[in-house]
Structure formats: structure tokens, C-alpha cells
Amino acid sequence: MMFDSVLIANRGEIACRIIRTARRMGLRSIAVFSEADRDAAHVALADQAVAIGPAPAAESYLAIERIIGAARASGATAVHPGYGFLSENAAFAEACAAAGLIFIGPPAAAIRAMGSKSAAKALMARAGVPLVPGYHGDDQDPVRLEAEAAVIGYPVLIKASAGGGGKGMRIVTAPADFAAFLALAKGEARAAFGDDHVLIEKYLTRPRHIEIQVFADRFGNVVSLFERDCSIQRRHQKIIEEAPAPLMSEAQRLTMGEAACAAARAIDYVGAGTVEFIAEGGEFHFMEMNTRLQVEHPVTEMITGLDLVEWQFRVAVGEALPLTQNEIERVGHAIEVRIYAEDPARDFAPSTGTLHHLRLPEPSRHVRIDSGVREGDAVSVHYDPMIAKLIAWDTDRDGAIRHLAQALAGFEIDGVRNNIGLLRRIVTEADFAVADLDTGFIARHEAALMAAAPQASAVVYAAAIDRWLRDLPVSGDPASPWNVRTAWRLNGEAFQDLMVEADGAACSVRVYPRSECAFGFDLEGHIHQANVTAVAPDRVRVMVGGEVVTVTVLRREDLIVVFAHGHRHAMRVIDPFAARGEAAAGGGRVVTTMPGRVMAIGVAPGDIVAAGDLLVTIEAMKVQFRMTAPGGGVVRQVLCSVGELVEDGAELVTIEAEERA
């Protein structure tokens, strides 16, 4: 019999996604929230919500006793862990069972079997699943690990034995770098999973990341719901996934599906799971098994027409799998992109702030959007910076790419930096179109993918100028010539000279107001005639020459933001008489490029450093970043302390250049 209520032990996008299926099935949904999430979207969407503690995840979403307490207090009969947080925590699964709650996930024994990557690989070897050459032993002495790396041969991959999501992973290409990268990987592993054990594997140079979605019930039935290609990644974390994997033969698909099902049977698996492989040439190797629902499960749902969360609910109460392997059909092609609050130009550093403006493309038969945030919500340093997942489907891959590119152009985000521009460039890249994919795709195309955004066009200038003109103050005296915004002049043509900063570049513009909605402007020697008509509070139709475009125009203090042709442009009119602040100090100041927590400090006042020397290690959203010396000199000040939470742009260290004789 189906349970009547489910507590979602998670937050954000996945909590909202689970709640929607629960509602469709007539189940009462219960959300949990930290102090930082009191007004979050998943809290508003659920039928009931229970507070579970302070913002840090360790004191809320990772606190087993608080989650169990919330389930008891709310009368929940089942618990869905989502992904991340406690989703692959065997102790949590056992705690749910002890409390009489249905845990919507695999048995604790299966979680433990795959929870250690080292133990999982040994188990898979016994089950006949192919492995990447590597060291998976318990001896974690750095000397032993470095020796094993030498035996395997560089490049090698250091990888946290517990967990996933790209945390605790480092590629090492030379022996001289091994010790430093080992320390970073272990530090991230401790922070993310409470376990700093790592394994060492041969790093394949052009691998594809292929995973198989499996499902199993309590009666021994195991099926494959086909594969996903997750090769396009940054910092070892996926940002684009698609199903089915392009350029894969049916024979390869069948072989990998059988291997994945064998892996699930080897641990008596129950529920939704994903077996991840790394593939190169005609070979594939087991990487790990994620004993939970994956972030990218929507692409599988789009090509199969199935609701995997509903399957999870049904299997959890003891039902058999709804379909046999022969009954599961695959139709069309689906691609998902993950939209993050991050800055690709700064090594994908997380971006925090308020979503002052958030407009999503319209869902349709071809376009699905899963999101856990709304306009006005804050992206904080405490949690994953995902804004939304965009999934596009069509009967073939080319069609899915077209729908994806069009939908990406419909996203409008203001308030945090984001990766929309990068994603658009990836899906329009020639190699992506022909499915020339591997995990090094972004690095290989870095020059094209990290190119600067297009410069503001005449349409963008026209929209910004129109907004500036409409916001000009007037005298309020109907008889006064200064009660109009037409730059009236005595015995001369009306014009207004402006200094405009557009996307960081300044230029002069002469504006000739004609009427309330028409004006001319001289932009770098070219005269344009513009007509601007409001079509909504923040939308205008702009006609410049023969081009007519509808754009979004926002005003935030002195900033005018224009979304046109799928790009965001930030503009401001500069007051030439405004006081200027002192220029920031030069390269002797080392500042953070992201908000985060100081994990380690490698220098003290008086130390002599060279360019590239490690100064401070910052952890932001469970990923560690090295802040290094910009040049040689003497450390004069260390302005932070271990454990301190620092904001983006905070000064950490000052270095004074050495005097030369």
C-alpha cells in the first residue's frame, strides 16, 4: 500500500521536483528548511515545512537526528533524501528504518558497498565489471600513494574514496605536483564527506563519461533505462548531460547496460541507481555507482516518458518494477544543461547574491525547466549554486540542440554571475554538433568558449538611453521649459551629451530627443534613429533603423540592465563631475575571487614568496581554491584567519615587492 505522506530531506531544485510528483500522486509533502532557507521555493511549494537548524549544512540538512525529529513531528510516513546531503548515507537509511519510516532509497548495505570507491572497485572486479588501472588500498601514507602513482604512470587522478560530485578530485600530470594536489584533494574530501581517504587511478586523456540508469525491485528484477553521456564537465562536475549517448552502437549500449545491471545485482540493489563508466576507444571501465537519484535524471525521463520519482515511491513500498526490460522504450533525444551562479572567467568561482531578476523560458513539449529558486531569492555561500536545469527534447539530437539553444537565449538572470553564456557557446560549438565529446571538451575549446560576450549593439544603447531619459527628473511646473525631457535649448537643436559605460567600456554618446518615444543618437560617429515603445513594465519594443527587437530593460540604482538577443548588458551613465575614489592598490594586494571559508594559511608576515607560491586556501561550496602570490616579494600582512568566512573581494594578504640592489 502506498504511503500517504513524504518528507523530503533536501532543499532547492530536487526538493521541488519530488514535491511535484508527490502532489500528482495525492501524497502530502513535507519540506525541511534551515534558517537560510526559511523563505525558499521548496518551503512555499510543500504542504508543510519544518525548521531543522542553522544555515550550515552540518547543523541542518546533514543532521540526521534533526531530520528524523522533523519526520516524527510532521507525521511523515516516508523520507526521500533527494541527491547530495544524506542521500548516500547508510546511517541515515538505518535511522529512518529504526524510526519506522520508509526510506526511499536502496538498503543500507548497498549504500555501504558502493560508498567507498575503493571497496566498490574490488567488488566490481569480483563481479567481472572492467576497471581502470589504479590503487584502491587502505594504506593512505602519502609516500605510499606517491609511489603507487609512479607505478601507474602519469597523468593520474586523485579521487576521494567517499562521495562524488567532483569534490576531492585532482589531476596530477607530474610527480613534483603530487604532494600539493594530494593535500588539496584530501582537504576537500574531509570537508565534503568527513573522510579523507583517496584512491589513485590512471587518468585517461580523452575519455567519455557514460552512465547507465538502473532500477531494481525487491523481487530481483533489475532493468537498464539506457545511458547518459555526461562528458562535458568543469572541475570534474557535469554541466551538460544527454540521452542517449551519441555515436554509441546498439552493441555497446547493450554491453554497458548488462554490466550496470550486473553491478546492481552484485550488491542486492533496490531502487534507482546509476552506474558510471569511463569510456575511451572501444573500451569502458567502472568508475563508481551512485546509490540515489541523479541530478541528470530528467533526460532519461524525457526519452522514456517515465517518472523516476514515482518509480522510487512504488519500489519503496514493495511493488514490482512497473515495466520489464523489453517494455521500456526509448524515443528521441534529450539534453540537459545545469545553470549555475558562477563565474566561468574566474575558474568557475561561485557567485553569491540576490536574484534581482529571473525570467525563465516557457516550458513546452520540447522544453522542461527544473528550478528551486525564484526572483528575489538569495544564492548563498552555504549551498550548491544551481539556479536551474534546462532540458530540451526532440525526435533527434539536432532538433534537441536547436530547442536548447533557443531556450537558453530566453533565460534572463540579474544579480549573480552565471554560466549561461558559456552554455550557449558550448551547444553552438561545431564539435558539440558532431558529438566530438570527452571530459576535456571545455579545456580543449577554452579560447572559443571563454571569449568575451558580444559588445552592446545600437539596439541595446537605444533601450538604455530611453530608460535614462524616462527616469530624468522634471521641474513639475507646467509653464517651465525644464518640465520636459527633450534637452530643450534656446536658439539651437536640442541634444544631450552623455558618457556611457557599457559592459565596462566607456564611450561618449550625443542624444537628440524628438518626442516621448523617439530620439536620435550619435554613437562613435554613426547617427541612429530610435523609436521605443513600452509593451510591459520591463519590456520595450526598440526600432533602430530597420531592426525591431523586443528587449527587457531593468533599472537598479544607477545601473541599467538590458537583455537583448539572449545576452545581458550592464550600462550606466557617468556623471563627469562626480568625485572619484582613490584607485585600488596594485598587485601587492591578494584578494578573494569568491566568498568562502579560509581553510589554511601558508605564509606569515616577513616570509619571502615567489610568483605562484601558495598563500591561502579558500573553500567555497565544498571546493578548495588556492590563492597564490601574484609576484615575488615580502609578506607584510596576513589579514585573515583559519576558519574565517570571507566575502568576495576581501583582502587576504599584502605583499611588498623586494627592493633590488
Phi and psi in degrees as a GROMACS rama.xvg file:
@    title "Ramachandran Plot"
@    xaxis  label "Phi"
@    yaxis  label "Psi"
@TYPE xy
-69.5946  139.397  MET-2
-66.4287  164.62  PHE-3
-104.573  -11.1499  ASP-4
-150.869  147.245  SER-5
-137.126  130.987  VAL-6
-95.0586  130.719  LEU-7
-98.6055  110.623  ILE-8
-86.3264  58.8169  ALA-9
-162.484  -168.595  ASN-10
-147.349  178.285  ARG-11
62.8594  -146.068  GLY-12
-57.8825  -45.4645  GLU-13
-69.9899  -33.9017  ILE-14
-63.4741  -44.6821  ALA-15
-61.8722  -40.2794  CYS-16
-65.4784  -41.1061  ARG-17
-67.7783  -40.4304  ILE-18
-58.7191  -39.3252  ILE-19
-63.9661  -41.4947  ARG-20
-68.1016  -40.9081  THR-21
-58.4065  -43.5992  ALA-22
-64.4843  -42.0169  ARG-23
-62.2349  -30.9777  ARG-24
-90.6023  3.22846  MET-25
77.9483  23.2679  GLY-26
-99.1865  143.757  LEU-27
-76.3582  129.98  ARG-28
-105.859  136.861  SER-29
-123.655  122.157  ILE-30
-96.3366  157.03  ALA-31
-120.134  152.674  VAL-32
-150.891  146.048  PHE-33
-86.886  174.265  SER-34
-59.2572  -33.2379  GLU-35
-72.0828  -19.8149  ALA-36
-108.659  17.9585  ASP-37
-54.0563  -37.756  ARG-38
-107.781  23.0794  ASP-39
-72.7786  161.417  ALA-40
-61.4925  -40.6481  ALA-41
-67.6802  -28.4334  HIS-42
-68.0477  -44.0024  VAL-43
-67.7054  -32.2401  ALA-44
-77.9696  -30.7461  LEU-45
-72.6154  160.642  ALA-46
-72.5755  -27.2491  ASP-47
-151.49  152.539  GLN-48
-141.383  143.998  ALA-49
-128.034  130.644  VAL-50
-72.8136  140.077  ALA-51
-128.842  6.22509  ILE-52
136.106  -172.357  GLY-53
-66.3184  172.624  PRO-54
-60.4683  -44.2024  ALA-55
-55.6553  133.027  PRO-56
-58.3384  -34.9522  ALA-57
-60.7659  -24.4128  ALA-58
-103.628  6.33989  GLU-59
-143.092  -84.6747  SER-60
-68.612  -16.9597  TYR-61
-104.746  2.34688  LEU-62
-89.3865  98.6098  ALA-63
-56.9344  -45.6112  ILE-64
-63.4676  -31.9972  GLU-65
-73.9569  -37.6522  ARG-66
-64.2812  -45.8338  ILE-67
-62.3354  -40.9464  ILE-68
-61.3036  -39.5865  GLY-69
-65.9385  -38.3671  ALA-70
-64.3276  -43.5385  ALA-71
-64.3575  -45.7101  ARG-72
-63.5951  -32.4575  ALA-73
-89.8663  -10.8826  SER-74
77.7157  21.0398  GLY-75
-64.7304  146.459  ALA-76
-106.479  -13.2652  THR-77
-142.882  158.46  ALA-78
-131.672  126.96  VAL-79
-109.4  123.004  HIS-80
-85.2928  -6.70885  PRO-81
67.1009  -140.122  GLY-82
-127.338  158.084  TYR-83
73.3628  -169.648  GLY-84
46.4407  -117.156  PHE-85
-97.4659  12.6387  LEU-86
-64.7682  -26.4681  SER-87
-120.502  36.6258  GLU-88
-106.784  109.126  ASN-89
-62.4486  -36.3938  ALA-90
-62.7453  -34.1512  ALA-91
-68.7912  -42.7  PHE-92
-59.4753  -41.4247  ALA-93
-68.1643  -38.0452  GLU-94
-64.5469  -38.0266  ALA-95
-63.3113  -46.1793  CYS-96
-61.4125  -42.2332  ALA-97
-63.7092  -29.239  ALA-98
-88.556  4.10102  ALA-99
77.6065  21.4677  GLY-100
-102.136  143.546  LEU-101
-78.7386  119.693  ILE-102
-90.4801  119.372  PHE-103
-87.243  79.9806  ILE-104
-178.238  -175.913  GLY-105
-75.8013  169.124  PRO-106
-61.3299  152.602  PRO-107
-57.4718  -35.6822  ALA-108
-63.6256  -37.7316  ALA-109
-69.1405  -38.8628  ALA-110
-61.784  -43.9219  ILE-111
-64.9656  -39.5643  ARG-112
-60.8508  -35.7056  ALA-113
-102.766  -3.30342  MET-114
-68.9997  -31.0883  GLY-115
-100.666  117.743  SER-116
-60.3014  -35.4943  LYS-117
-65.0456  -49.8216  SER-118
-64.281  -37.9053  ALA-119
-62.9418  -40.1646  ALA-120
-66.602  -38.0992  LYS-121
-64.2052  -40.5348  ALA-122
-64.5764  -42.285  LEU-123
-67.1946  -34.389  MET-124
-61.5725  -40.9859  ALA-125
-67.6079  -28.5676  ARG-126
-85.287  -0.699854  ALA-127
83.5048  16.0375  GLY-128
-87.8114  128.388  VAL-129
-65.395  142.703  PRO-130
-121.146  155.898  LEU-131
-76.9888  137.953  VAL-132
-56.8773  135.019  PRO-133
179.577  -177.978  GLY-134
-112.139  123.926  TYR-135
-124.459  22.4696  HIS-136
-79.1361  172.223  GLY-137
-84.4176  -20.8499  ASP-138
-69.8448  111.238  ASP-139
-106.12  15.737  GLN-140
-59.445  126.743  ASP-141
-53.7062  -34.5317  PRO-142
-65.5132  -42.6052  VAL-143
-64.7449  -43.847  ARG-144
-62.6264  -40.4095  LEU-145
-67.4911  -36.1025  GLU-146
-66.3821  -40.7867  ALA-147
-64.232  -37.9168  GLU-148
-61.1014  -39.6295  ALA-149
-65.0273  -37.5837  ALA-150
-67.4112  -42.4762  VAL-151
-65.04  -40.9178  ILE-152
98.5734  132.663  GLY-153
-77.6468  149.679  TYR-154
-77.1389  149.702  PRO-155
-124.071  162.449  VAL-156
-115.165  121.846  LEU-157
-89.2752  130.825  ILE-158
-141.711  131.024  LYS-159
-58.4989  134.303  ALA-160
-71.9414  -31.1634  SER-161
-104.2  144.093  ALA-162
84.5337  -165.596  GLY-163
-169.866  -146.948  GLY-164
69.881  20.0575  GLY-165
82.0316  -1.30282  GLY-166
-80.4714  140.014  LYS-167
71.0916  33.2626  GLY-168
-124.667  137.185  MET-169
-146.19  136.655  ARG-170
-91.7383  129.686  ILE-171
-118.265  121.832  VAL-172
-100.934  -15.1687  THR-173
-143.953  145.704  ALA-174
-55.1528  -33.899  PRO-175
-63.1067  -23.3367  ALA-176
-93.7807  -6.72971  ASP-177
-61.2767  -49.0978  PHE-178
-60.4871  -44.0372  ALA-179
-65.686  -43.9185  ALA-180
-71.7724  -30.9341  PHE-181
-62.3636  -44.1754  LEU-182
-61.8751  -41.0174  ALA-183
-65.5924  -45.2844  LEU-184
-62.469  -43.2871  ALA-185
-65.6479  -38.8125  LYS-186
-62.6537  -44.1338  GLY-187
-65.3665  -39.6735  GLU-188
-63.4474  -42.4064  ALA-189
-61.3538  -44.4228  ARG-190
-67.7664  -38.8889  ALA-191
-86.5655  -34.8222  ALA-192
-126.142  -4.75925  PHE-193
70.0242  20.2457  GLY-194
-150.213  118.764  ASP-195
-99.3913  14.9905  ASP-196
-66.0998  140.064  HIS-197
-130.349  162.425  VAL-198
-122.36  160.627  LEU-199
-119.271  129.616  ILE-200
-133.726  155.757  GLU-201
-63.1126  132.153  LYS-202
-93.9673  115.441  TYR-203
-76.713  141.861  LEU-204
-80.4239  -33.3227  THR-205
-136.491  60.6078  ARG-206
-85.8836  155.769  PRO-207
-104.057  145.704  ARG-208
-101.407  106.744  HIS-209
-116.884  132.643  ILE-210
-129.045  151.413  GLU-211
-113.88  126.733  ILE-212
-81.7564  119.422  GLN-213
-115.025  157.477  VAL-214
-142.09  138.807  PHE-215
-138.693  151.127  ALA-216
-116.244  -176.991  ASP-217
-79.8147  -1.17588  ARG-218
-102.296  10.0393  PHE-219
88.1649  3.4643  GLY-220
-80.7973  130.323  ASN-221
-133.163  130.096  VAL-222
-129.373  156.525  VAL-223
-102.809  131.73  SER-224
-101.126  34.086  LEU-225
76.3417  -177.357  PHE-226
-107.781  165.45  GLU-227
-131.52  139.659  ARG-228
-96.0969  119.939  ASP-229
-121.86  37.7629  CYS-230
-73.441  -29.7133  SER-231
-83.575  111.922  ILE-232
-137.691  157.617  GLN-233
-131.768  138.023  ARG-234
51.1496  39.6453  ARG-235
63.7908  17.0582  HIS-236
-118.801  135.938  GLN-237
-66.7566  142.796  LYS-238
-128.038  -15.5439  ILE-239
-137.642  132.135  ILE-240
-134.898  147.831  GLU-241
-145.57  154.7  GLU-242
-142.756  136.921  ALA-243
-73.7965  169.747  PRO-244
-67.0224  127.04  ALA-245
-68.7685  153.594  PRO-246
60.4115  27.4644  LEU-247
-106.937  131.326  MET-248
-75.4582  158.557  SER-249
-63.1913  -32.0498  GLU-250
-65.907  -44.1662  ALA-251
-62.8747  -42.6968  GLN-252
-59.2364  -44.2055  ARG-253
-65.8618  -43.391  LEU-254
-64.0118  -44.8705  THR-255
-67.9587  -38.3187  MET-256
-61.8365  -42.0798  GLY-257
-65.2785  -39.0856  GLU-258
-64.4976  -40.4782  ALA-259
-65.6686  -41.9398  ALA-260
-65.7541  -36.2573  CYS-261
-63.5456  -39.1629  ALA-262
-62.0538  -43.2629  ALA-263
-65.0577  -41.9734  ALA-264
-65.3074  -32.5042  ARG-265
-63.0086  -21.4121  ALA-266
-119.208  17.3498  ILE-267
51.9699  51.9125  ASP-268
-72.6472  150.34  TYR-269
-139.103  131.672  VAL-270
103.462  -160.867  GLY-271
-86.9099  134.788  ALA-272
-150.743  163.202  GLY-273
-132.628  125.374  THR-274
-101.381  119.944  VAL-275
-101.635  134.132  GLU-276
-123.754  154.515  PHE-277
-112.629  130.311  ILE-278
-125.987  140.015  ALA-279
-150.432  130.033  GLU-280
65.9778  -133.295  GLY-281
-97.223  5.67297  GLY-282
-107.404  155.39  GLU-283
-138.844  152.817  PHE-284
-136.201  141.287  HIS-285
-66.9301  133.499  PHE-286
-105.098  -57.5909  MET-287
-167.337  168.421  GLU-288
-122.333  127.13  MET-289
-93.3522  116.412  ASN-290
-90.4024  57.4783  THR-291
-167.465  179.33  ARG-292
-74.7165  141.253  LEU-293
-92.3927  155.067  GLN-294
-54.1723  -40.5732  VAL-295
-89.5368  15.956  GLU-296
-59.8053  -24.3656  HIS-297
-58.6794  -31.2078  PRO-298
-67.1044  -33.7999  VAL-299
-67.354  -40.6042  THR-300
-62.9119  -37.0929  GLU-301
-68.823  -34.2509  MET-302
-89.8613  -15.3176  ILE-303
-107.509  -18.3385  THR-304
74.0101  16.4561  GLY-305
-103.875  155.654  LEU-306
-105.442  104.835  ASP-307
-69.1159  -28.6283  LEU-308
-68.3199  -39.7257  VAL-309
-61.8449  -42.0714  GLU-310
-58.4518  -42.0418  TRP-311
-59.6532  -44.9218  GLN-312
-59.203  -44.9687  PHE-313
-69.5669  -42.3199  ARG-314
-65.8375  -34.8468  VAL-315
-64.7355  -27.8294  ALA-316
-95.4505  10.156  VAL-317
96.9644  8.03047  GLY-318
-75.7594  155.59  GLU-319
-76.2125  161.268  ALA-320
-55.8398  137.044  LEU-321
-62.245  -27.8275  PRO-322
-134.44  153.047  LEU-323
-87.7408  171.271  THR-324
-58.4508  -41.0057  GLN-325
-69.8115  -20.0258  ASN-326
-89.1759  -10.8316  GLU-327
-84.433  122.399  ILE-328
-108.707  152.738  GLU-329
-120.649  124.373  ARG-330
-130.739  123.079  VAL-331
76.4688  -161.886  GLY-332
-138.194  139.596  HIS-333
-131.663  143.085  ALA-334
-132.178  135.107  ILE-335
-117.236  139.13  GLU-336
-121.264  143.046  VAL-337
-99.4033  122.574  ARG-338
-99.0167  116.527  ILE-339
-116.02  150.901  TYR-340
-84.4985  92.7851  ALA-341
-158.772  165.865  GLU-342
-115.08  100.678  ASP-343
-57.9297  -29.4484  PRO-344
-72.3223  -15.483  ALA-345
-117.5  51.563  ARG-346
56.4554  36.9044  ASP-347
60.7153  33.5441  PHE-348
-62.1354  135.77  ALA-349
-59.5015  147.125  PRO-350
-117.86  124.781  SER-351
-107.968  158.566  THR-352
149.892  -171.481  GLY-353
-98.2473  137.725  THR-354
-80.3391  83.9349  LEU-355
-62.9663  -30.9256  HIS-356
-144.615  130.33  HIS-357
-144.525  110.937  LEU-358
-123.256  125.236  ARG-359
-104.252  151.971  LEU-360
-65.8509  158.167  PRO-361
-72.5231  129.426  GLU-362
-65.2787  153.709  PRO-363
-157.432  -173.32  SER-364
-59.3429  -29.432  ARG-365
-98.8432  -16.0458  HIS-366
-128.158  128.542  VAL-367
-124.388  140.617  ARG-368
-128.353  122.643  ILE-369
-109.811  119.966  ASP-370
-142.709  155.836  SER-371
-125.361  16.6285  GLY-372
-131.139  160.557  VAL-373
-131.691  165.085  ARG-374
-56.607  133.535  GLU-375
96.698  -15.629  GLY-376
-73.0007  159.037  ASP-377
-103.542  139.725  ALA-378
-96.922  113.795  VAL-379
-103.866  170.071  SER-380
-75.0837  -12.4471  VAL-381
-78.9307  -26.3401  HIS-382
-131.489  174.925  TYR-383
-56.2611  137.97  ASP-384
-87.3519  24.9854  PRO-385
-68.8257  133.1  MET-386
-96.3887  -44.3186  ILE-387
-165.506  165.082  ALA-388
-117.933  131.126  LYS-389
-112.1  125.016  LEU-390
-122.515  128.988  ILE-391
-118.924  141.617  ALA-392
-131.872  146.582  TRP-393
-157.095  178.592  ASP-394
-69.5754  -21.5355  THR-395
-141.963  170.811  ASP-396
-65.4479  -40.6016  ARG-397
-59.0466  -42.2006  ASP-398
-65.916  -39.845  GLY-399
-62.7103  -39.5715  ALA-400
-63.7474  -42.2004  ILE-401
-61.7104  -46.5621  ARG-402
-63.8027  -37.1739  HIS-403
-65.0225  -47.3141  LEU-404
-62.4921  -41.2887  ALA-405
-65.0784  -42.5605  GLN-406
-67.8164  -38.1282  ALA-407
-60.0541  -37.1278  LEU-408
-66.7695  -18.65  ALA-409
-88.0164  -5.30847  GLY-410
-78.1496  136.136  PHE-411
-131.695  116.741  GLU-412
-130.432  126.295  ILE-413
-134.325  136.608  ASP-414
124.46  -27.7035  GLY-415
-138.571  151.139  VAL-416
-70.0663  152.936  ARG-417
-151.636  172.735  ASN-418
-102.308  19.4355  ASN-419
-58.7486  -46.2689  ILE-420
-59.9155  -43.2653  GLY-421
-61.1025  -45.9208  LEU-422
-61.6223  -40.7873  LEU-423
-62.5559  -40.2545  ARG-424
-69.0413  -35.4245  ARG-425
-64.0096  -49.4089  ILE-426
-73.6724  -11.7554  VAL-427
-105.464  4.16796  THR-428
-72.2326  139.208  GLU-429
-58.6928  -42.2937  ALA-430
-66.2005  -31.4189  ASP-431
-67.3552  -39.2707  PHE-432
-60.0818  -35.3192  ALA-433
-98.1316  10.8644  VAL-434
61.1086  37.3693  ALA-435
-85.2765  81.562  ASP-436
-115.092  145.402  LEU-437
-165.061  173.968  ASP-438
-70.3371  -11.4538  THR-439
-98.0443  15.5058  GLY-440
-56.103  -48.5666  PHE-441
-65.4486  -44.5128  ILE-442
-63.695  -38.298  ALA-443
-69.1415  -29.5916  ARG-444
-109.674  24.8947  HIS-445
-55.3367  -43.3013  GLU-446
-59.3281  -43.42  ALA-447
-77.1177  -39.5039  ALA-448
-75.2735  -28.6677  LEU-449
-98.3561  15.2087  MET-450
-63.6314  152.359  ALA-451
-62.7339  150.118  ALA-452
-64.7003  154.861  ALA-453
-61.7919  147.663  PRO-454
-67.8928  154.949  GLN-455
-60.7191  133.552  ALA-456
-88.439  175.832  SER-457
-61.0149  -34.1047  ALA-458
-62.1353  -42.3162  VAL-459
-64.1643  -45.4226  VAL-460
-60.1671  -41.5749  TYR-461
-62.2238  -43.7635  ALA-462
-63.9368  -41.9358  ALA-463
-68.3583  -42.6406  ALA-464
-62.5662  -42.7262  ILE-465
-58.9467  -43.968  ASP-466
-64.6284  -40.7082  ARG-467
-63.1379  -43.5187  TRP-468
-63.3632  -41.6485  LEU-469
-67.8264  -26.0315  ARG-470
-89.8672  -2.65922  ASP-471
-64.0909  139.216  LEU-472
-73.2666  151.513  PRO-473
-123.024  165.771  VAL-474
-72.6639  -28.236  SER-475
88.0663  -5.78721  GLY-476
-97.0277  112.715  ASP-477
-58.8285  -24.5118  PRO-478
-88.9561  -4.43299  ALA-479
-90.2361  137.434  SER-480
-67.0714  -14.9466  PRO-481
-91.7182  13.0004  TRP-482
-94.4195  13.5159  ASN-483
-125.68  162.873  VAL-484
-108.322  29.5468  ARG-485
-99.6029  14.6565  THR-486
54.1582  41.5507  ALA-487
-54.2379  136.205  TRP-488
-132.887  150.256  ARG-489
-80.6171  124.336  LEU-490
58.329  37.9237  ASN-491
-163.811  163.5  GLY-492
-68.1981  138.243  GLU-493
-74.1891  127.404  ALA-494
-154.659  163.362  PHE-495
-138.667  124.633  GLN-496
-90.4727  129.174  ASP-497
-124.795  146.328  LEU-498
-104.575  116.364  MET-499
-114.778  132.68  VAL-500
-103.577  116.136  GLU-501
-117.094  115.251  ALA-502
52.3528  37.6635  ASP-503
91.76  -9.5278  GLY-504
-108.081  131.503  ALA-505
-96.2622  144.028  ALA-506
-153.904  160.866  CYS-507
-96.6543  142.889  SER-508
-134.5  131.209  VAL-509
-104.129  123.729  ARG-510
-108.1  134.095  VAL-511
-116.253  90.6645  TYR-512
-62.7241  136.894  PRO-513
-112.466  -44.145  ARG-514
-156.756  -168.434  SER-515
-63.9792  -26.1566  GLU-516
-129.659  8.81004  CYS-517
-131.164  142.302  ALA-518
-162.456  161.126  PHE-519
-109.905  159.24  GLY-520
-152.656  143.705  PHE-521
-101.269  110.798  ASP-522
-115.769  106.304  LEU-523
52.3894  44.9365  GLU-524
87.6563  -3.22965  GLY-525
-108.449  126.144  HIS-526
-90.1123  127.376  ILE-527
-121.257  144.611  HIS-528
-109.393  127.556  GLN-529
-123.268  144.232  ALA-530
-132.006  124.873  ASN-531
-125.984  126.552  VAL-532
-125.343  130.015  THR-533
-72.5462  133.498  ALA-534
-117.595  -10.6635  VAL-535
-164.643  168.285  ALA-536
-52.3563  -35.4787  PRO-537
-124.014  20.1731  ASP-538
-126.492  134.766  ARG-539
-132.679  151.128  VAL-540
-100.527  120.762  ARG-541
-110.465  128.232  VAL-542
-117.138  117.764  MET-543
-125.97  115.165  VAL-544
62.3155  -125.346  GLY-545
-98.8014  3.9419  GLY-546
-96.1779  130.94  GLU-547
-122.387  122.183  VAL-548
-136.704  138.305  VAL-549
-96.9697  125.126  THR-550
-129.509  163.424  VAL-551
-99.2413  134.222  THR-552
-128.613  125.04  VAL-553
-121.49  149.882  LEU-554
-121.201  122.322  ARG-555
-130.126  99.6043  ARG-556
56.9603  -122.113  GLU-557
-89.2494  2.6822  ASP-558
-97.5488  133.633  LEU-559
-112.791  121.087  ILE-560
-108.792  129.003  VAL-561
-122.293  126.588  VAL-562
-103.982  114.675  PHE-563
-142.125  138.899  ALA-564
54.8297  30.2106  HIS-565
80.6841  7.61062  GLY-566
-119.856  148.922  HIS-567
-97.5833  133.614  ARG-568
-127.383  133.108  HIS-569
-110.623  126.54  ALA-570
-133.601  149.384  MET-571
-146.996  146.577  ARG-572
-89.6383  124.873  VAL-573
-90.7545  131.004  ILE-574
-83.5134  113.059  ASP-575
-67.0671  -15.1721  PRO-576
-100.326  0.959523  PHE-577
-72.0422  147.771  ALA-578
-68.4616  143.099  ALA-579
-103.642  138.62  ARG-580
-78.6776  166.284  GLY-581
-67.5537  144.379  GLU-582
-64.3183  146.009  ALA-583
-66.1086  153.644  ALA-584
-62.8281  161.221  ALA-585
-81.2699  -148.167  GLY-586
-68.4637  -1.99797  GLY-587
-77.9864  -9.50682  GLY-588
-98.9516  127.747  ARG-589
-107.448  116.245  VAL-590
-118.001  159.307  VAL-591
-71.0824  148.52  THR-592
-104.445  10.5924  THR-593
-167.053  156.654  MET-594
-74.8229  147.933  PRO-595
176.923  -171.938  GLY-596
-110.414  136.655  ARG-597
-74.2293  117.364  VAL-598
-96.8651  -32.1179  MET-599
-157.866  148.497  ALA-600
-122.884  124.194  ILE-601
-100.261  2.76645  GLY-602
-138.243  166.887  VAL-603
-137.644  158.313  ALA-604
-52.7399  134.582  PRO-605
98.3478  -16.1769  GLY-606
-68.0484  144.379  ASP-607
-96.4859  128.12  ILE-608
-124.745  157.605  VAL-609
-114.986  162.421  ALA-610
-54.8267  130.446  ALA-611
93.5672  -8.81631  GLY-612
-66.4954  142.86  ASP-613
-70.5856  127.517  LEU-614
-106.384  -56.5735  LEU-615
-141.321  143.523  VAL-616
-108.05  124.932  THR-617
-111.43  137.067  ILE-618
-108.952  123.023  GLU-619
-126.989  117.861  ALA-620
52.4076  46.7751  MET-621
69.4963  12.9674  LYS-622
-115.931  135.195  VAL-623
-98.3553  137.273  GLN-624
-123.037  139.183  PHE-625
-94.7484  123.025  ARG-626
-96.9293  117.321  MET-627
-114.128  163.566  THR-628
-69.2133  130.659  ALA-629
-73.2079  -18.5092  PRO-630
-167.577  176.539  GLY-631
-76.0685  154.877  GLY-632
160.836  -165.517  GLY-633
-112.917  131.629  VAL-634
-71.1298  120.126  VAL-635
-97.3757  -38.4989  ARG-636
-141.483  143.064  GLN-637
-116.153  112.058  VAL-638
-103.897  21.309  LEU-639
-141.895  170.167  CYS-640
-137.049  154.982  SER-641
-61.1134  132.175  VAL-642
93.7471  -12.5064  GLY-643
-73.4836  139.87  GLU-644
-90.8006  119.542  LEU-645
-114.626  147.883  VAL-646
-86.4874  164.321  GLU-647
-59.3657  129.256  ASP-648
87.7892  1.99433  GLY-649
-68.9437  139.833  ALA-650
-78.0787  129.372  GLU-651
-106.444  -45.8282  LEU-652
-143.221  144.077  VAL-653
-115.194  138.514  THR-654
-125.7  132.251  ILE-655
-105.733  127.991  GLU-656
-60.9052  140.277  ALA-657
-68.3977  138.356  GLU-658
-74.2346  134.218  GLU-659
-93.9442  139.852  ARG-660
